[in-house]
Each structure stands twice: as structure tokens, then as C-alpha cells.
């Protein structure tokens, strides 16, 4: 009937969901991985992501040489070996005794020598300090079930896991915890309670943890100088509270943390290469630790002890710009024994030990000389009081059971202090780096005014280190990569100077046009693993250290052609210096390269003076001046990336900013301290439970007091045994599956399997012929190139192929984000549509001649297809690639990067080839050469590799690329 409403019926279908517990363990559980999964596909992805060809200490031989004393137990460092790329699905056998190594890596492993200090060699002793014979095992752990099987103060594992999940991982508020417990109680019988009756119950249980408990203390500081006549400034009458934890106890906890068992050096060491040259890696391989041990060893009572170095860092941080008191001044401590990779990996190797006071005053008193002096004295007095508990054990030893289970004699030392430039001035009481002897000579000869005006020395203040044995702040200021190199010289100076040059040269309007083109070039950079994209260029207001690091990787090609060649060479020399000093491992040859790059930068940077950007003759800036000291500081403290203030900046987030957001914002400091104390206790208890093997395997579904007693119910017991048996059979199958190729899960659907049909589908009709030439190369190694062999001489192949969306390269790259052993995993993609958009065809480095250095021994190609085929029962993982050739026989003289162009045939089509994945080294990043032409609007990063005629081989994409693409 017209006008009658239409009646619609909708059938509602409810999906049936079934809970699946995590009961499938990682095949590498015997190696300490406690991950659990609900499905086998999750296990596969985890193994491919985390455990692919990771080296172990047993596979990394290093010759250890003790100078006059036995060497301490220490895991040797991993070698630098080329990658072994694999398709997504293959998985190594987790129980294999040997992993493949290359002759190059084996040669390096066998020729590196480690020389330990002959006197402070970290010898194991008993709990009374008596030295043990060489090779003695650590004391046996307690066998008392009350100690070994206890989750105290929690009743069960699940209670601990719930507390850790709610408080640390999701950081749930108290009210929401209460609500969750109420909902949980609704699922239980009326006479049973949830694991925690309220958030107060949960907090009280965490507070009862004894592991890692270092209580917070406080003291107050006030002004005790002369009071002026008239109105008294408010800062003179205030008391300033300083909160701290005993650094001695914190340092003992760090050295006894069993999570670091294989990652601590107990003695200073020197790494010697086969050519007799020094190598610098972790802190204990630097000269400072060795020299400090020499000083301590003058006392014969200290022989055999362990040098336990306390490393400090502090930096003000802002937690909220919308409130009044928005600044905090945290003080952190780490130790010199742990490796740099562990310190950078945020594995509780850096501990918050204090909050320094920040004196405030009225605006008109801020530059008052008396107030400024009080501020400096407050800082040094606070540090002296906080660190005082370390003083006694700096001249005598104390016995501690260390992370590896052995007891050792520990003697403490104040080590490097990590700080930015303003805080370095505050610490050293000088405006520039000077030796203690030079400073003291000036103090003895000059008055206060002359000291400050002529030498930048604060003459009426004594640094806190003067009160501690063997401590000289002038020798303890560490290099600061973040503020001196990355944010300082690069972002604040060079990037700003380039923009100022463009304004001087072209005027504001013209400069705006050129900077817009620079932004378009940056936005058009192709995607690459680990590379941050700038869709709108680099025009953002709030810069972070990560922003500066990301811009470094793409900035040089973007400005080439818009600024004079000498300006490009200046930035190229600086980037070379930057990437060299940021390496994880440096040797004496690297130090020479650092000096050469810095000298070249100083020579080329005069362009900024000649063009009027720097109007004062001579560039004398503290952060750039600091670059001159990097060679000496590397020799003292080893690799600078283990002492970078970026680690403290990252710690701000977990130790200050997130706890502040969890607080009520009202007198938040006490709440921040309490939150940190609870987080430290949970972390310490997890380490303890893991060491006692109480967190292995799947977590019980319910705590014991909430489970049925299976022993009283034969039917339940029988069912439980049957279920366990089924799980065990499936687990064995799962282990078996991990040792073989599981191609079906990772293949790309929609592609034909037959090779001739696949060739038609991807519009590469010569694919079958390319495969035949490839098989000839594989079956006749050492013969002439297959391209020169008649096709009739090549094997026939008409079988099936499997297409894959990506391949994975795993290689040793400790300078880049990597695992604790320095292994980096990179995914190389070749897909017809990436995230629903255009195709993505990544580029790769292909091994050509291992005897040639850098890119001269590599080829550059673009992956058109990843596939595998089986011929004569052998599986061949392959890639269909198009080649690039280098332009010239050397890198570009201005940018320092190689330039390549695509190879094309007579019909201007790409030259294609099939290569084995074993020849693929890793991914390559190419950036189009724009020259002095402006990039058209609308050029997307997805099309860059198709529209440019020449490309820079971006050696600044990451540190590993910088090491191989020179």
C-alpha cells in the first residue's frame, strides 16, 4: 500500500568465541625466552622476529689474554659478520650447535685479543672475601623449597603476574582496579575473593616486596649567608628538600642483578686487533677504567678486586607546561660494568637515585649574583651529600655476590658524569673544558673577576668531586652526542645556517620557495625500514633528538643544488664525523677517520663566514669546540653511545613523566617517588623469579586456592592427564615444524604457481629464461657468467614457484637499534600494493666481490619479486631484480655518496636478473638526485624510484649502511 512504512528485518548473527589459553612456549625456552602463545602462527612470527640467527657466546670465540693474572669470567663480544637473508618463513633449528659464519667473521673472531688488568682483575672469592682457585664454580643456590619455590609476598605466580600487569604494564588507576576486582568477583563463587580485594591491597602487596628495596630519604638545605637590609628575598628564607636513595645500595643491586649475568665486565680490559691496534667498545675497554685501576692497585690490599664505577647523569625536565611547578631535576645512576647495549636497552641498568632541588625566586632577583652563587652551591652540596655513602668503599673493598653468582671484592669509584653543556659548566665551575691543573693554576694567580672574564672560571665554588678520592670533575665530563652533535651542531647550527644563507642569497620570498622545494624533496624520499618519513618536510616547531637524527639521514640530498658545493661538503664532512663517533665499536683507524672528517669540516665550514651567515670572523661555539675533544674522550671512556644523554632523556619518560601523569598533580613529587619505588620492586622480583625458574611455562589458569583439588577427583585427574598428553604431542609437532620451511603461511595469494603463467601475470615474459640462467649459475659454480651461455646449455625448468611479499635480513649492527647481542633484523618488501596504496619495491645490496672495500664490492638492485623454487630436490630462495650501475668510479665529491642509475636495455626497459638470497647483503636506500631543478608538486614518495634518472646511495640511512656503502 502506498505510503506504508517499509519493514526491514535484520538477522543478527552472534559469533561464537572460545577462550584459548597461552600454552605454546617458544622453542628457545631453554635459552631463557619465556614467551607463550595461543597459536602456532604466533610462535612462528615470534621466532622469525626475535630468534633468527642470533649468536650465542659459544659461537663467538675471542682470544683472551690475561696480563699477569687469570682472566675473569666474561662473555666475549659478538663478531661483526655479514647477514644471511632469508625468506620470511624459514626458521633456524633452536637446538643447533653451530650457526653459519663467514670466513671474514671467523678471521676477526680468532684474531681479537682481550687483555685484562693484571691486578684489579675481578677474581671470585667466597663470602668472606677469600679468593678462590681459578675455575671454581659459584656457590650453589639454596635448595630449601621455602626459598626456591616462594612468590613472597604474592601467594602465587598469577597474583604476581596480575599485579605486574595492572601496575606496570597498563598502569591502571586505583578506581579502575577496584572496578575490575568487583567484576572479577562476580565470576566467582560467593565464598571466594578475586586475587586482590582492592587497589590498596594490591599496592600494599607490592610495597611488601623486599627485592630491590632501597628506601628514599630526604634532607633540607637553606641559605646561611648574610641577610641584606630591607626586604629579604623569599629564596633566602626557604628550605629546599632533596630526595635521594643510597647510591651504594643501588650500585650493589645493579652489580648483583642476575639479569646482567653475561653482560658485565668485572675488570678493565684492552681490546687488541690482529694488527696490534686498540679497539674501543664498552666503558671498561677505555683508558679511564685502566688508569683508575692502576691508582687503586697501589694499595696491595685491593689486588684482585673489581672496579665498580658509578656513572651519573642529571637533567631538568618539564612534565607539564600548563601548571605552576612543572620542572623536576632527576639524578640517575648507572654503572661502568654493564655493556653499552644493555645500558641503552633500558633493562634497569639506569636507576633513578634522587631529585635535586630547583630554587625559585622573584623575577628581579633571578640574575642576582648572590642567588646565582646559592644555586650553584645548592647543586654541589646536594651531590656531595647524596654520594657520601660511596666514600668509604672507595678506599676499601666490600664483598658482594655478583650477577653471575660469584662473590667478589668491590671497590667503588666515581665515574663519568653525563650532562648537557649548561650543566657541564655548572659541574666543572668553568665555561669550557679545562684540565684540573690549568684551573687550579688560574685560581691561585687571579682574582674572581679576572677568573670569570678571562677564563670563564667560577672561582668561589668547590666542585663536589673535591671531597671524594681519585675524583676530578674536569676529567669526568663525558661526551654528549645528543646536545653537542645531533641537536647542537646539526640542528641548532648547520640547519639554521643553511636557512639563513638562503634568506641572505634570495631574500625571504625566494628563500621560502627554495625551502618549500627542500621540504618536497624530503617528503618524496622512498620508504625504508627504520626511516622516519617527513610528509610535510622538516617544517615543524617542536624538535626532538629523534627528529634531528631522522633529518640527518635525508637532509644532504635535499639541499644539494640549492646551496654552494662547499656548503654541501661542510655538511657531508660533519655527517661523516657524526656517524663515525656514534659507532658502537671504534678502533685506532676509526679515530684517524674522525680526525680527518673533523679537519675537513673545519676547513669547509668557512663558507658560512664567507657568505655572511656568520658575521664574526672565526666560529667559536662551545658545542662545536667540544668536537675537538672526542678523540681523547673515546680513548678514555670508549664508545660515546654508551654515555649519551639521550639515555637520560628516555629515562625521563618512564621515571618522571609517566609517573607524573599517574599522580593527582597535587604535590606530585612524593607520588612520583612512590611509583618509582614500586616499579623497581616489581622489576627486581621478576628478575629473581626468573632466575629461580618460577616464570617458565604457561601461567596457571587460577591460583591454587581457587582451583579444584584434582587428586580428590579421579575423573578430573584423568582428564587433566589426557589434556596434558595432547598438548605435549602438539608441542613436539610444533618443535618439528619450526625446524622446517613452512611456506604455505607466508606465500602471497593470487599469483599463479606455474612459472610461465606467473611470467604472464607479472608481465615479465623472460622470467623462465632468467630462471634457467640462474640455475646454470647455481649448478656450475666458477663457470662463466650464465648471461654469456646459450640458453640451450641451461637446465630446463617448468615447475612451480612460490611468491613471497618480503624477505628478512639479519645482521650484526650494534650501532643501530638492535637486540642485546647487537643483531638487527630488517624486512625488505616487494609487493604490488603497500597498505592499500601504490606498489612498494625496495632496493638491496648484492654481494659482488668481498675483496673490494665498500660499494666497490657490492651491487645495487631493486627487487621486483621474491619467490622460491625447487629444482632437483633443492629449494632456492630467489629474487627477481633490476640492476643499477654506479655513475663514475668514486663517490660524489660534494655529498660523499655514490650515485647510481638504472640499467636499461635498447628498448629502455629495466635489465632484469634472478639472484639467490644468499647473495643479498641487506636493504639499500636510494634518494633521487634533483640537482638544481625544483621538484614538481604532487610527487609522492611511492613513485620516487620510478621518476628519477639518478639516485644517491644513502649511506646515512643507518649506521650499518654507513659502514658498508662508503
N, C-alpha and C positions, 0 to 999 in steps of 0.2 A: 504494500500500500504506500502511495506516495507520501513523503514527509515522515514516515515512521522511522524511528532511530534504528540504525543497523546494530545488530547484536553480534559481538565478536567473542568467540570462545578461545581461550589460550590454555594450552596444555602445559602444565608446569612439571618438568621432569627434575627430580632431585638426584643429583649424582651421589652414588654411594662411596664414601671414603672409609678407608681402613687404616688404622694406625700401624705403622711399621717401625719397630724399634731399630736403633742403630746397633747392629750386632756384627757387621762385617769389619774386621780390623784391617789396617794397612798391611800389605805383605812385608813391609820393612819394620814391623813391630819389634823384631829382635834387635834392630839398630836404634830403638828408642822412640819411634814415631807412634803416638797414641791415638791417632785419628781413627774414628769409627764411621761407618757408612750404612745407609739403608739399602742401597742398590749397588750392583757390581759396576755399573757405569760410573758411579761416583768414585769408586776405588780406582778405576782406570784413569779418570781425569786427574785425580789427586796424584797418582804415581807419575803420570806424564808431566804434571806441573812441578812437582816437588822433588822427585827422586830420580829424575832421568840423569844417569851417568854422573851422579855426584861422587867425587873422590872421597876416599877414606884415608885415615892416617897410614893404614897398612900398605896403601898403594902409592905412597908419596915418599920414597926413600930420600933421605938427606944425610950426607956425611956429617957426623957430629964430632967435633974435636974439642976436648976439654984441655984448657991450658993449665996444667999443674994440678988439676983436681977432677974428680968424676963429674960428668955432666948430669944435671938434674933431669928428672922425668918431664919431658915436654913433647907435645905433638909437633912434628915438623910442619912447615907451611906447605900449602898446595903448590904444585908447579904451574907455570904458565904454558898451557897446551892448547893447540888449535881445537876447534869444535868438531863434533861429529854429528852433523844434522841428520835428523830422522823424520820420517813422516809421522803424523800425529799419533797413529795407533801403535807402532812398535813399542815394546816396553822391555827394559833390561831385566834379566833374572836377578831378583834381590838377593839371592843366595850365592851369586857367582863370586869366586875367589879373586878373580882378576878382571880389571876393566882395561879396555884397549888404550894404549898410549902410543904416541908417535915417537920416532927416533929423536926428534928435536926435544920433546919434553923429557924423554929418558936421559938424554945427554945433560940437560940442565939439572935434572934431579940428582944425577950422580956426581956433579962437579961442584955443587954449592956446599960450602963448609960452614959450620956453626961453631964459633969459639966462645965458650962461656968464661965468665970471670973466674980467675983461679982461686980467689979467696972468699968472696961472697957468692958462693955457688948454690945456695939454697938446699943444702943437704938435709935429708929427712932425719928426724930424731924421734925419741919416744916422748911421752907427755911430760917427762921431767927435764927435757932438753938434752938428753944424752944421745949423741949421734949413733946412727945405726949402720951396720955394714952395707956396702954398696949392693943394690939389688934386693934389699929387704922389702917384703910386701907391706902395705899399710895395715894397721891393726884391724882385726876382724870386727865387724859390726855386732851389736848386741843381738842375741838370739832370743831374748825374752819376748814372748808374744804380746805382753802388755805394752811393750815399746814398739815392736816392729809392725804390729797389726792395728795400732790405735790411730783413730782420726781426731783425737782430742784437739779442741773442745767439742767437736761435732760427734754425733752418735754414729754416723755412717758416711760412706762416700757420697751418697746422694744429697745429704744435708750440706756437705761442703760444696758440691757442685752447684746446688741451688743458690747458696749464699754467694758464691763467686759469680754466678751468672747474674743475679739480681743486682748486686752491689757494684761489681767491677765492669762487667761486660755491657749491660744495658743501662746501668746507673739509674735504676728505678727509684722514684721518690718514696718517702716513707708512707704517705697516704695510699699510694698505688700498691705498695707491698701489702698493706693491711687489706686492701680490697681483693687482691689476688688470693691471700690466705683465706678470706671469707668464702670466695668462690670455690677454692680447693676443698674447704671443709664440707661444702655441700655435696661433694662426690664421695665422702667417706661415711662410714657408719657413725652413729651419734656418739659413741663412746671413744672415738679416735680423733686425734687432732692432726692438722697439717704439720709439715716439718717445723714451721715457726708460727707461733700464735700471733705475733705482731712484728712490726718493724723494730720495736725496742728489743724484742727477743733476738732477732737476727743481729742487730748491732752489738748487743751485749755478748753474743757468742763470738763474733769477730774480735771484739776487744779482748776476749779471754785467750786469744792465740798468743802463745809465748814465742814462737819462731819469729825472728826478725824484729823483736820488740826493742826499740831504742827510744825511751821516753823523751818527750820535749821538755825543755827547760827555758827559763827566761831570766833576764836581768835588765835593769834600767840604767840609763845614762842621762846625766843632766849637766848643764853648763855650770862650771865652778870658777869662772873668771871674774874680772872686775865688772861691776854693775854701773852703767853710766848714770849721771844725774838726770833728773827729769823722768820722763815716761820710759819705763822699762819695756823693751821689745818682748813680745809674747814668747818667742822661741827661747829666751833665757830662763824662763820660769817653768818650762815644760819638762816632763820626764819622757824619755824615749825608750820604749820597750823593744828589746831584741830577743827573738825566739830562736832556739837552736837545739840541735841534738849532738850528743857526744860524738865528735868525729872519730875518736879512737874506736868506739864500739861499732860505728858504721863501717869503718875500714876493715875491722876484723870480720864483720858479716860479709863484706864483699869478697875477701880472700878465702872465706870458708864456704862460699856459695857453691854448692855442688853442681849447679847448672853450668859453671865455668870450668869444670874439671879438666877439660882438654884444651882450654883457651887461656891459660895463664902462664906467663913466664916467671919463674922464681929466681932468675939470676940475670944480670946484664949479659948481653951477648953481642958478638960481632959476626955479621954475615959476610963471608968471603966468597967471591966468584972464582971460577977456574983461572981467570987472568990475574988474580991477586987483588982485584979492586973491591972496595967496600960496597955493600948494599944496605939500604935503609928501608925498614918496613914498619914494624911496630915500635912502640916507645922504648922498649928495653933494648932495641938494637942501635939506639943513638949513643953519642958520646957522653951526654949528660949522665945517664944512668951508670955508665962505666966509670966516669970520673968520680961520681958520688960514692960508688963502691970503693974506689981507691982511698977516699978520705975516711970512710968508715973502717976500712981494713987496717988502718994504722993502729987500731986497738985490737990486739990479738984475741981478746975475748969475743970479738964479733966474727971471727973467721967461721965460715960455714953457714952464716945466717942468710936470710932472704931480705933483699931490699924491697920494702913495701912503700911505694911512693904514693903520696896523696896529691891528687891533681884537683884544682879548684876552678870554679867559674861562677861569675855573677853578672847580672844584667837586669836593669829595671824593666818591668813590663807593665803594660796598661791592659786592664781587664774590661773596662767599660768607660767609654768617653761620655756617657750620659749621667754619671753620678759624681759626687764630690771626690771622695777618696778612691781614685781609680788606679793608683800605682802601687805596685809591690816590688820588693827588692830581694828576690830569692838568691840563696847561696847554694851551690851544688858542689858535690864531691864525687870524683871517680878515682880509679887507681891506675898506676902505670903498668901493672902486671897483665891485665887483660889485653887481648889483641884489638887492633883498631876496628876490625869488622864487628866484633862483639860490642864495642863501645858505641859504634854508630847504629847498631841494630836495635837499640832501646831495650835490651834484655836486662834491665835493672842494674846495669853497670854504672849508671849515673844516679846518684841519690840526692834528694833534697835534704840539706842539713841545717838550713837556717833562713830566717827572714830578717834582713837588716832594716834599721830604722831610716825613714826618709824625713828629715826635718823640714818643716814648712814655716814660712814667715810672711809678713805683710809685703806687698809689692815693693815698697820703698826701702825695705831692708835686704832685698834679695842680693844686691851687689855690694852689700856692706862687707868690709874686709874682715871684721870680727866674726860675722855669721859664716862667711866662706871658710875661714880657718876652722871654726867649730864643726862645720860639715865634714871637712877632711879628717879632723881628729876623731870625730864620732865613727867614721868608717874604719880607720886603722885601729882604734881602741876596741871596737866590736870584734874585728877579725882576730886580734890578739887574744881576747878573752875566749872566743869560740874555739880557737885552735889550741888553747893551752893544754888540754888533756893529752895532746900528742907529744908534748915536750919531753916527758920523762923517758919514753921509749924511742927517742931519737938518739940517745946516748947509751942505752942499754937495750937488751932484747927481751921479748916476751914470747912464750910458746903458744902456738895456735895450731889446731887441726885444720889443714887447708882443704881446698876444694877436691883434691884428688885422694883425700883420706889420710895422707901422711901428716904427721906433726912436723913443724919447722920452727926455727927461731926467727922471729920477725923483728926488724929494726925499721923504724919509720923515718921518712924524710918528706919535707915539703917540696913538692914538685912544681911544674909549670902552672901558671895562672892564666885561664882563658878569659879574655875580656876584649871589648872593642876599644877604639882609640881614646875616647874621653875617660874611660875607666882605667886604661893603662897609664894615662897621665896622673890620675888620682892614686893609683897603686904605687907608682915609682916616684911620685913627687917631682917629676920632671916632665917637660913638654915634648921631649923627643928621647929616643932610646940612647942611653949613655951607660958607660961602664960604672961600676961602683967606685972604682979608683978615681975616675975622672970627676965624678960627682963629689966625692969626699975632698978632693984637692980644691975644687971650687968653693966648697963650704968653708974650708979652712982659710981661704985667701980673700973672700969677697963679703960685702955686706948684703943684707936681704934684698935691697932694691936692685943692686947690680946682678945678683944671682938670677932674679926673675927677668929683668930687662935684657940681659946679655946672654943668658944661658937657659932660661925657662925652667929654673930650679926653684922649688918651694923650700926655702932654707930653714923654716921654723917648724918643721914637721919630721918626725922619725917614722919610717915605714914599719909596718907590723913585723916584717921578717927579721928586723934587727934583734928581736927578742928570742929568736929560735936558732939552734945550732945549724951550721952549714947552709943557711938560707940567705939568699941575696936576691931581692925582687928584681934587680936590674938584669939578672941572668935567668929569671924565671918567666919573663913575659913571652908567651907563645905566639907564633904567627897566627893571624886571623884571616883565613881565606874569605870568609863571608864579607866582613866590613872593609878589609883592605883591598881585596882583589875583585870580588864579584860585584858587590853593591858600591864599593868605594870607587876604585879606579875605573871600572867599566861603566856602571850605570850613572853614578854621580858626575864623573868627569868626561869620559870619552863620548858617551851617547849625547850628553848635554852639549859638549863642544861641537859635535857634528851638526846639531841643530842650530847652534849659534853661528857656525860658519855659513850654513845655507841662508840664514837671515841676512848676514853681512854681505853675501855674494849676490843674492837675488831679491832682497827686500822681503818684507813679511808676506806679501801676497804671493810672490814667486816661490818663496820657501814653503808656503803652505801647499802649493801644488806639488812640489817635489816630495815633501814628506807624505802627502797622500799617496803618491806613487810608491814610495818606500813601504807604506802600510799595505798596499795592494800586493806588492811582491812578497811580503812576509805572509800575508793571508793565502797566497797561492802556492806556498811550499807544500809539496806532497806529504801525505801522512807517513809516519814512521813509528815503529814501536818505541814507547817511552818519550816521544817528542810531543811537547805541548803545542797545540795549534793556537794561532792568534787570528781568529776570524775577522777582526776589525783592525788588524795591525797591532802596533805596540802603543797605541794612544790610550792608556788607562792611567788613572791618577794614583792609586794606591799600589806601590811596588812592594813586592816581597822578594826574598832571596831566591825563591824558586822561579819567579818571573824573570829575574836577571839571568839566571842560569839557562832558562829556556830561550831567552832572546839571544844570548851568546851564540847559540847553535845555528842561527839563521840570519844574523844581522849583517855579516860581512858581504854575502852575495847581494843583499838588498840595497846596500849603499854604493856598491861598485858601479861606476859610471856616472854617479851623481856628485861625487866628491873627487878631489885630485888624487892621482895614483899614490902619491906619498902618504896621504891620509889613510888610504886603504892599507898601505904597507905598515903604517903605525899600528892600526888595529889588528892586522894579521900577526905582527910580532908580539903584541900584548896577549892575544888569544893563545899563541904558541906558549908563551911563558905561563899563562893561566892553566892550560891543560897539562903542562909538564909538572908544575908544583902540586897539582891536585891528584897525581897518580898515587896509587896505593903502595907501590914499590918503586924506589929510586936508587940508582947506583951512581958511581962517580962519572960515568959518561953522561947520564941524565943531568947531573949538576953542571957539566960543561955546556950542555944544550941550554939549560936555564940561563946561565951567564950570557951565552951568545944571543938568546932571544931578548933578554933584558937590555943588552947593549944595543941591539938593533932597534928596539922600541925607543930608547932614549935618543938615538940618532934620528929616527924618523919623526918623532913627535914634535920636533921644532917647527913642523908645518903649521901647528896651531899658533905659534908665535909669529911666523912669517905672514900668516893671513889675518892677523889682528884679533884672533879669538882670545889669546892670552896676551893682554896688553903689557904686562910686566915681563921684562926680559928674564928668562930663566924660569923653569917650572919647579917650584919648591913647595910641595904639598906633602903633609905628614904621611898620608896613606900611600902615596906613590914613593915617597922616600923609604917607607918600610920595605918595599920590594927588594931593595939592595941587600937587606939582611937575611933574605930567605935561604940562601945557600948555607950560611953559618947555622941558622936555626934548624934546617933539615939535618945537618950533621949532628946537632945537639939532641934534637927531640925526634928524629926520624920523620916519617911521612906526616905532613901538616894536616891531612884529612882526618887524622886521629885526634887532633886537638882543635878542631874548628868550632867557633862559637855557634854554628848552625845547630850543633847537638844541643846546646843550652836553649836555643830558641825553640827547638822541637820539644824539649822537656818542659818549657813554659806551658805548653798546651795541656799536658797530662797532669802536671804538678800544681799549676796555678789557675789557668783559665777555665778548664772544665770543672775543677772543684769549686771555683767561684760561682759558676752558673748553677751548681747544685746547692749552693748555700742560700740563706734567706736574704743576703746582701746587707744585712744589718750586723755590723761588727764581724765581718766575714772572715777575718784572719784566723780566729780560733776554729771556725768550722773548716777552713781550708786545711789547717794543720791536722785536725782530727781525721778528715777524709784521707789525707796522705798517709797517716799512720795506719789506718785500716787497710788501704790498698797495699802498703808494704807488707803487712802481716799476711794478707791473703796470698801475695806473691811468694813470700818465704815459705808458707805452709805448702803451697803447691810444689815448690822445689823439693821440700822434704818428703812429701808423699810420693812424688815421682821417683826420688832416689830409693825409697823403700818399696817401690814397685806396687804401690797401692792404687794407682790410677790406670793400670793396664786393663785392656779388655773392655767390654761393654759395661756401662753402668747398670746396676740392678734396677729393676723396674720400680721397686719400692724398698724403703729401709726395712731392716729385719723385723722391727716391732710391728710393722704394718703388713707383713707377709703371712700367708698360711704356713703352718708347720707341716712341710711335706712329709716328714718322717712319720707323722701320725696318720697319713692317708696314703695307703699303698697305690690307689688308682692315680692320685696326683703324682706320686713319685715315679710310677711307670711312665706316665705321660711326659714328665719332665725329662726322663732319660731318653725317651724316643725323640723328643724335640731336640735335645742336645745332640743326639747322634745325627739327625738330619742336618743340623746346622754344620756339624763337623764335616760331613760329606760335601756339602756345598762349599765350605771353606777350602777344602782340598781342591775342588774343581776350580775355585777362584784363583788359588795359587798357581794351578796349572795353566789357567788361561793367561795369567799375567806374564808367563814365560814365552808366549807365542804371539804372533801377529793376529790381531782381531780386526780385520779390515772392514767388515760389514758395518760396524757402528760409525765409522768415520768417512765413508765414501759419500761423494756428492751425488744426490739422486737426480735423475733426469737426463744424464748423459748415456749415450749408447755404450755398451761394453765391447762390441766388436770394433777392431781398430779402424777399418775402412769406414764404418758408419760414424765413428767418432770424428774421423778426419773431415767428413762432410758436415757434421754438426758444428764443429768449431771453425769451419771454413779454412782448414789447413790441409789441402789435398796431398801435400808432400809428406804428411806425418808418417805413413807406413814406410816410406823410403828413409826418412830420418831415423826411424827406429831400427831399420836394418843396418844402417851405417853405425848406429850406436852399438848394436850387438856385435858387429865386427870389431869395434874398438875393445869391447869387454872381453871378447874371446881370444883376441890376438894382441895381448899387451906387448908394447915395444915395437909393433909394426908401424908402417907409415900411416899418416892420418887417413881415416876412413873416407873423408871427403875426396881423396885422390884415388880411391879404389873403385873400380867399376861396380855398379850395383849388382851385377850378376855374381860377383865374388862374395857378396854379403849374405848372411843367413836369411832364409825366408821366415817371415813371421806374419801370421794372420789370426793370432789368438785374441783373447780378451784382455782388456786393460781396466783398471780401476782408477777413477778420478778423485782427487782429494782437494779440499779447499785451502789447505795450508800445510806448511812443514815447520818443524821446530828445530832451531839450532841452539845447542847448549855448549857454552864455552866458558873458560876461566877469565873473568873480568872483574876483579875485586875493586877496581876504582869506580865502577858503576854500581847502581843498586843491585845487590846480589845476596845470595844466601850466606850463612856464616862461614862457609868454606870458599867463598868467592865465585861460585858458579852462577852464571847469568843465563837465563832462558829467554829466547827471542822467537816470536812467531812470525813467519814470513807468509804472506797471503797472496793468493791468486784466485779471485772469484769474479763471476760475471756481474754481481751486484753486491755492494758492501752496505749493510744496514739499510736496505731498501732503496739505495741510490745508485750511482754510477758504478762501473766496474772498478776493481782495485787490483792492480798488477804490480806487486812490489819488485824491487831490484835486489840483486845479490852480488856478492864477491865469489868468484870461482877460482879455485887454485890452479895456477899455471906452472910456475917454476919456484920451488921452495928455496932455491939457492939465491934468488934475486930479492933485494930488500923492498919492502913496502908494496906500492901498487905496481911496481915493475914485475913483480912475481904473481900478480893477480889479474883476472879478467873481470869486467863488469858486464852484467847481463840483466835483462828484465824477464821475469817469469810469466810465461803465457799460460802454463798449465802444469799442475802437479799430478802425476799419475804413477802407477806401478804396473808391472807386467811380469809374467812368469815365463821363462824360456829354459828348456831342458832342466826343469825342476828347480831352477834358481830364481828367487824373487829379486827384481831390480826396481828399487825406488828411483824415479826419474823426474826430470823437469824439462818441459819444452820452453826454450828461452830464445830471446832475440838479443843480439850482441851489440855492444858499444866498443868503439875504438878511441884511444887517447888522442887528443889534439896536441901534437908536439911530443917531444921525448922527455919533458920535465914539467913540474907543476907550474901554474901561472905565477909569474914573478911578483904580482901585486898581492893577490889573495893567498898565495901559498898552497892553493888547492889544485888538483888535477882537473882538467877539462876533458870531457868525452863527448862523442857524437854518435848517434845511432848508425849502425851498419845497414845499408840498403843495397839491393841488387839493381840491375839495369832498369827494372820496372818500378824503381823507387819503393819497393816493398821490403819490410824488415828481413834481415838474414836470420833464419831460424836454425836451431840445432837442438839435439836432445843430450842432456848431461846426466850423469849419475849424481845422486845427492851426496855421496861421499866426497865429491869434489867441491861441494858448496861450503864455503867458509862461514858465511853469515849474511845477514841482510846489508844492503848498501843504500845510502840515501843520496839522491840526486836532486839538485836545485837548478832550475833553469837560469841560463846566462842571458840577462836582459840588456846588458851594456848601458848605453846612454839613452835608449828608447824607453818611452813610457809604456807601461803595461796597460792594455785596453781594459775598460771596465767590464765586469762580468766574468773575468777569467776565474774559474774555480780550481781549487787545489786538486780536484779529482781529474782534471784534464791537463795538468802541467806537464806530465811526462809525454803527452801527445803533441803539444803545440810548439815546444821549444826545439831549436835545431842543435843547441849545445847545452851541456849541463856541467855544473861543478860537482865533483865527487866530494860530498860534505864530510870531511874528516872530523868536524866538530859535532857530529850527531851524537856521539858519546865518546867516552874515554878509550874504549877498545878500538873504535874506528880510527881515532887519532893515532893509536899505536901501530895500526896496520896499513893505513891508507896515505902514508906520507910520500 
